[in-house]
């Protein structure tokens, strides 16, 4: 804006990048509250900006650091809803954790863990998603998904005895409730 007042005209792409970079610098310096303001201004000014996904993701990160978990979840959801990207897997993982631990929305955490399992870039992430999905399915009273994910956890070579025991407990509880 200062350059524009001096008569210097910036292209839309340059304004987009400069506005994003101003917020991003705050993020990189650890000034998360200021970065939230900067990213919010960027998102308002450039709703179809070149850095929109990164702005939502990083603002979500800032909200997480500031313990504003509902706001963080909203930003991670925005990244998720826009489909696969370099931020997608991390946004799914963080959205699942927030939905489970802070929002206590186990149906929502189950959905994110299921998406994470499908898109996982490696086996440890896939296993963490299966374990999270099992716990979320149990907490959301979804017996069919408990059985599916308990079986996945039990068969996963990364499972330790404690995790296998937990999966068998959930299986047994569901089967008992179903009177099998």
Secondary structure, 3 states (H helix, E strand, C coil): CHHHHCCCCCCHHHHHHHHHHHHHHHHHCCCHHHHHHHHHHHHHHCCCCCCHHHHHHHHHHHHHHCCCHHHHHHHHHHHHHCCCCCCHHHHHHHHHHHHHHCCCCHHHHHHHHHHHHHHCCCHHHHHHHHHHHHHHHHHCCCHHHHHHHHHHHHHCCCCCHHHHHHHHHHHHHHHHHHCC
